[in-house]
Amino acid sequence: MRIGGMSLVQLLGGINFMLLMFQLFSGQHWIQVKIGIHRKVGLALVVTASLHGFLAMVTAN
């Protein structure tokens, strides 16, 4: 499946990377965010990483 000429698995991988970097930076207090935001982004990371892995396994040759 493609969105805008890009594979959905690749798109989710890019989103995961950005979410992971946000978690790292906010966890190390390099950027200041409320703990609620940090937790919500962590949950979003779990969801997108799960979708990313599932779709990668389903579409693998």
ZAGU-182016 format. One record per residue: x, y, z of N, C-alpha, C in turn; residue in one letter. Coordinates in nm, 2 decimals. Layout:
// ZAGU-182016
<<X Y Z> <X Y Z> <X Y Z> "A"> ...
***
This chain:
// ZAGU-182016
<<0.08 -0.12 0.00> <0.00 0.00 0.00> <0.09 0.12 0.00> "M"> <<0.05 0.22 -0.08> <0.13 0.34 -0.10> <0.05 0.46 -0.07> "R"> <<0.11 0.56 0.00> <0.04 0.69 0.02> <0.14 0.80 -0.03> "I"> <<0.10 0.87 -0.13> <0.18 0.98 -0.19> <0.31 0.92 -0.25> "G"> <<0.30 0.80 -0.30> <0.42 0.74 -0.36> <0.52 0.68 -0.27> "G"> <<0.48 0.67 -0.14> <0.57 0.62 -0.04> <0.50 0.50 0.03> "M"> <<0.57 0.39 0.06> <0.52 0.28 0.12> <0.47 0.31 0.26> "S"> <<0.35 0.26 0.30> <0.30 0.28 0.43> <0.40 0.23 0.54> "L"> <<0.47 0.12 0.52> <0.57 0.07 0.61> <0.68 0.18 0.63> "V"> <<0.73 0.23 0.52> <0.83 0.34 0.53> <0.78 0.46 0.60> "Q"> <<0.66 0.50 0.57> <0.60 0.62 0.64> <0.59 0.60 0.79> "L"> <<0.54 0.48 0.83> <0.53 0.45 0.97> <0.67 0.44 1.04> "L"> <<0.77 0.40 0.96> <0.91 0.39 1.01> <0.96 0.53 1.04> "G"> <<0.93 0.63 0.95> <0.98 0.76 0.97> <0.91 0.83 1.09> "G"> <<0.78 0.80 1.10> <0.70 0.85 1.21> <0.76 0.80 1.34> "I"> <<0.79 0.67 1.34> <0.84 0.60 1.46> <0.98 0.67 1.50> "N"> <<1.06 0.70 1.40> <1.19 0.76 1.43> <1.17 0.89 1.50> "F"> <<1.08 0.97 1.44> <1.05 1.11 1.50> <1.00 1.10 1.64> "M"> <<0.90 1.00 1.67> <0.85 0.98 1.80> <0.96 0.93 1.90> "L"> <<1.04 0.85 1.85> <1.15 0.79 1.93> <1.25 0.90 1.97> "L"> <<1.28 0.99 1.88> <1.37 1.10 1.91> <1.31 1.20 2.01> "M"> <<1.18 1.22 1.99> <1.11 1.31 2.09> <1.11 1.25 2.23> "F"> <<1.09 1.12 2.24> <1.09 1.05 2.37> <1.23 1.06 2.43> "Q"> <<1.33 1.04 2.35> <1.47 1.05 2.40> <1.50 1.19 2.45> "L"> <<1.47 1.29 2.37> <1.50 1.43 2.41> <1.42 1.47 2.53> "F"> <<1.29 1.44 2.54> <1.21 1.48 2.65> <1.25 1.40 2.77> "S"> <<1.29 1.27 2.76> <1.33 1.19 2.87> <1.46 1.24 2.93> "G"> <<1.55 1.29 2.85> <1.68 1.34 2.89> <1.67 1.48 2.94> "Q"> <<1.55 1.54 2.93> <1.52 1.68 2.96> <1.60 1.78 2.88> "H"> <<1.63 1.74 2.75> <1.69 1.83 2.66> <1.58 1.93 2.61> "W"> <<1.46 1.88 2.60> <1.35 1.97 2.58> <1.25 1.95 2.70> "I"> <<1.18 2.05 2.74> <1.10 2.05 2.85> <0.95 2.03 2.81> "Q"> <<0.89 1.92 2.85> <0.75 1.90 2.82> <0.69 1.84 2.95> "V"> <<0.56 1.85 2.96> <0.49 1.79 3.07> <0.49 1.64 3.06> "K"> <<0.48 1.58 3.18> <0.49 1.43 3.18> <0.37 1.37 3.10> "I"> <<0.26 1.43 3.10> <0.14 1.38 3.03> <0.17 1.37 2.88> "G"> <<0.23 1.47 2.82> <0.27 1.47 2.68> <0.37 1.36 2.65> "I"> <<0.47 1.34 2.74> <0.57 1.24 2.72> <0.50 1.10 2.72> "H"> <<0.40 1.08 2.81> <0.33 0.95 2.82> <0.24 0.93 2.69> "R"> <<0.18 1.03 2.65> <0.09 1.02 2.53> <0.17 0.99 2.41> "K"> <<0.28 1.05 2.39> <0.37 1.03 2.28> <0.43 0.88 2.29> "V"> <<0.46 0.84 2.41> <0.50 0.70 2.43> <0.40 0.60 2.38> "G"> <<0.27 0.63 2.42> <0.17 0.54 2.37> <0.15 0.54 2.22> "L"> <<0.16 0.66 2.16> <0.15 0.67 2.01> <0.27 0.59 1.95> "A"> <<0.39 0.60 2.01> <0.50 0.52 1.96> <0.47 0.37 1.96> "L"> <<0.42 0.32 2.07> <0.39 0.18 2.08> <0.29 0.14 1.97> "V"> <<0.18 0.22 1.95> <0.08 0.19 1.85> <0.14 0.19 1.71> "V"> <<0.22 0.30 1.67> <0.27 0.31 1.54> <0.38 0.20 1.52> "T"> <<0.46 0.17 1.62> <0.56 0.06 1.60> <0.50 -0.07 1.58> "A"> <<0.39 -0.10 1.65> <0.31 -0.22 1.63> <0.26 -0.23 1.49> "S"> <<0.20 -0.13 1.45> <0.14 -0.13 1.31> <0.26 -0.14 1.21> "L"> <<0.36 -0.07 1.23> <0.48 -0.08 1.14> <0.53 -0.23 1.13> "H"> <<0.55 -0.29 1.25> <0.60 -0.43 1.25> <0.50 -0.52 1.18> "G"> <<0.37 -0.51 1.22> <0.27 -0.60 1.16> <0.26 -0.59 1.01> "F"> <<0.26 -0.46 0.96> <0.25 -0.44 0.81> <0.38 -0.49 0.74> "L"> <<0.49 -0.48 0.81> <0.62 -0.52 0.75> <0.62 -0.67 0.74> "A"> <<0.56 -0.74 0.84> <0.56 -0.89 0.83> <0.46 -0.94 0.73> "M"> <<0.34 -0.87 0.72> <0.24 -0.91 0.62> <0.28 -0.89 0.48> "V"> <<0.35 -0.78 0.45> <0.39 -0.75 0.32> <0.53 -0.80 0.28> "T"> <<0.60 -0.87 0.37> <0.73 -0.93 0.34> <0.71 -1.04 0.23> "A"> <<0.81 -1.05 0.15> <0.80 -1.15 0.04> <0.86 -1.28 0.09> "N"> 
***
